[in-house]
Amino acid sequence: MTDQTFNPNGYEHITNAINTAVKNNERTAVIVGKWEIDTAVRIPSDFTLILNGCHLKMADNCYSNMFNNENFGTEIGKTLNGTDRNIRIIGKNGAIID
């Protein structure tokens, strides 16, 4: 039997990885492990999120997208300047979005 334990706070974990990459002037973050997500993770323009063998699942009773572009639902997102571009989510090594 395989371990089905998911780490809570997947939103925070992935968001912190994205923020750290942007702060370090990198445009890629790699996520591994099993994470439960309870709110949509925002991904900025010109960014690649690599899901390396990880398993992401939405929290029970959570009805949300797993990922949104950074400016989704914001005032700037309603303008041409708020258009997010070149966002990539790449799954490797059997990554699962559940």
N, C-alpha and C positions, 0 to 999 in steps of 0.2 A: 504494500500500500504506500502511495506517495504522500508526502507531507503537503497538506493543503492550507497551511497557515500563511496568511497574508500580513505583511507589515501595514499597520495603520498609517495614516498621514502621508499617503502617496502624493497627494497634491503638494504638500509642503516639500517633500523630498525632491520631486521633479522640478518644482518652481525654484527651489534653491539651486539646483544643478544648472538650470537655465540662467538664473541671475548671476551665478558665479562665472559661467562661461562668457556672458556678455560683459561683465565687469573686467574680466581678464582679456578682453578684446578677442575672444574666440567665438566662433559661431556654431559650435557643435557641443552637445552634451550626450553622454552615453548613460543609459539606465539599465541596471541589472537587478535581479531579485523579483520578489512577489510583492506587489503593492496594491492596496485598496485605495480607490480615489473617490472622494465625496463631493468634489466640485470641479468644474472644468479648468484644466491647465491652460494658461495663455502662452502662446508661442509667438515670439516676435518675428519680424521680417528678416530675410536672409539668414535663416537659422535651420540647422539640421538636428533633429532629435533622433538618436539611434537607440532602438530598443533591442538590446543584446541578450537574447535568451530569456528575457523577463516575461512575467505574466502580470498584466494589469487588469484589474476588475473594478467595476463600479460598486460602491458600497450599497448594501441592501437599502431599499426604499429611496434611492437617489435617482432622480429623473433629470439627467443633465447630459450634455455632450461631454465626452472625455477630454477633448481638446477644442480650443477656440483660437482664432488668430488674436493677437494682442489687442487690437483696437475694436474687437467685436463689442457691440452694444454701448460704445462710448460716443460722446459728441464728435470727437475728431474722426471716429470711424465712419461718420456720416458724410465726410468730406473726401475730396480727392487726395488731400495730404494724409489722410488716415487710412489709405489703402495699404493693406499688408501684402507682401509679395515674397516669393521664393522661400516658402516654408516647406520643409521636407520632414516626413516621419518615416524612418526606415526600420523595418523589422529584420533581424538577423537571428540565426541559430534557433529557430523555432519560437520566436517571440509570439505572445498571445495578447490580444486586446479582447477582453471579455465583457 
